[in-house]
Amino acid sequence: MSDAARMRVSDAEREQAADELREHFAAGRLSAEEFGERLGAVYAASTVYDLEQLRHDLPDVPPSPAARRAEVQRRQAELRGQLLQRAGGSFTPFAICTLIWAASGTSGGFWPAWTLIIPIVFLGRNIWRLYGPAPELDRVQRELEHHGHRHRHRRPPQLP
């Protein structure tokens, strides 16, 4: 038995295990007699191993809607931070062009605005994917990873 299996369980962990057994009973995986026996054993359990033995032949219970929402919100916050970090660098050309425009006397139209098209499209598309009606968190994560890998793997030009 591993050290983790010997860890003592809390009342909250026993309650979670009892709730899972109730779900399995409601789904018809346990008879009333089995459910009663296992429920009593859950409340008598003192280690992680004891609880694992009571659930070893049962499939994992899917997370509740509240748990799924909390996970989506956590991932959205994480991806939002990465998105803003990656997008921040794409505004550098705009800042440089704005300085050039200002140094040249601000004559003519505000042409540096054209350099905002790509970062705004990138941000807008990914913000919609993060917070739109059907969030596509995996897609945003793949795009951010692809964008990051593309820049990390660039090699400096070789001198002749």
NORRA-V574615 format. One record per helix or strand of 2 or more residues. SS is the DSSP state (H for helix, E for strand). FROM is the first residue (numbers start at 1). TO is the last residue. If there is no record, write none. Layout:
# NORRA-V574615
ss->SS from->FROM to->TO
ss->SS from->FROM to->TO
This chain:
# NORRA-V574615
ss->H from->11 to->26
ss->H from->32 to->44
ss->H from->48 to->55
ss->H from->65 to->90
ss->H from->92 to->103
ss->H from->111 to->131
ss->H from->137 to->152
